[in-house]
Amino acid sequence: MTTNLRNLAILAVTAATLAGCGYNQGSRALSGGAIGAGAGAIVGAVTGIGPGAGAAIGGGVGAATGAFTNPNDLNLGKPLVGN
């Protein structure tokens, strides 16, 4: 059961990562924050700091990374939603 949940979490994070790109700084910060919060919640639950703290840390790091990157650094194409 735990292995299935872990695999599902990995699949969800991977799908969100590939779908959450953007062309402008705001959309990259927003998608980076969402991806970071999701990944942080999973890591926080596994490591023992708690999903809330993990989501807060991951969301902040993800939003900052998205805001400070250039769309030409990694371009996976047009986003599925937005823009």
C-alpha positions in Angstrom: 0.0 0.0 0.0 2.8 2.5 0.9 4.6 1.7 -2.4 1.4 2.5 -4.4 0.9 5.8 -2.6 4.6 6.7 -3.1 4.4 5.9 -6.8 1.2 7.9 -7.2 2.8 10.9 -5.5 5.8 10.7 -7.8 3.6 10.5 -10.8 1.5 13.5 -9.7 4.6 15.6 -9.0 6.1 14.7 -12.4 2.9 15.5 -14.2 2.5 18.8 -12.4 6.2 19.7 -13.2 5.8 19.1 -16.9 2.5 20.9 -17.1 3.4 23.9 -15.0 5.6 26.0 -17.2 5.0 29.6 -18.2 6.2 32.4 -20.4 6.0 35.4 -18.1 7.5 35.8 -14.6 4.3 35.7 -12.7 3.0 32.5 -14.2 6.4 30.8 -13.6 6.4 32.0 -10.0 2.8 30.7 -9.5 3.4 27.3 -11.1 6.7 27.0 -9.4 5.1 27.7 -6.0 2.3 25.2 -6.6 4.8 22.5 -7.7 7.1 23.2 -4.8 4.2 23.2 -2.3 3.0 19.8 -3.5 6.5 18.3 -3.5 7.2 19.9 -0.1 4.1 18.5 1.4 5.1 15.0 0.3 8.7 15.3 1.5 7.5 16.9 4.8 5.1 14.1 5.5 7.8 11.5 4.8 10.6 13.2 6.8 8.6 14.0 9.8 8.5 17.9 9.7 4.9 17.7 8.6 3.1 18.3 5.4 2.2 21.9 6.3 5.8 23.0 7.0 7.0 21.1 4.0 4.5 22.8 1.7 5.4 26.2 3.1 9.1 25.6 2.5 8.6 24.0 -0.9 6.2 26.6 -2.0 8.5 29.5 -1.1 11.5 27.8 -2.8 9.4 26.9 -5.9 8.0 30.4 -6.3 11.4 32.0 -6.0 12.9 29.6 -8.5 10.1 30.3 -10.9 10.3 34.0 -10.5 14.0 34.2 -11.0 14.4 31.9 -14.0 14.3 32.9 -17.6 11.8 31.2 -19.9 14.7 30.3 -22.2 16.5 28.4 -19.4 14.0 25.5 -19.8 11.3 25.6 -22.4 8.9 22.7 -22.5 6.5 24.4 -24.9 3.2 26.1 -24.4 1.6 25.5 -21.0 -1.6 23.3 -20.9 -3.5 26.0 -19.0 -3.2 29.8 -18.8 -1.2 32.1 -21.0 
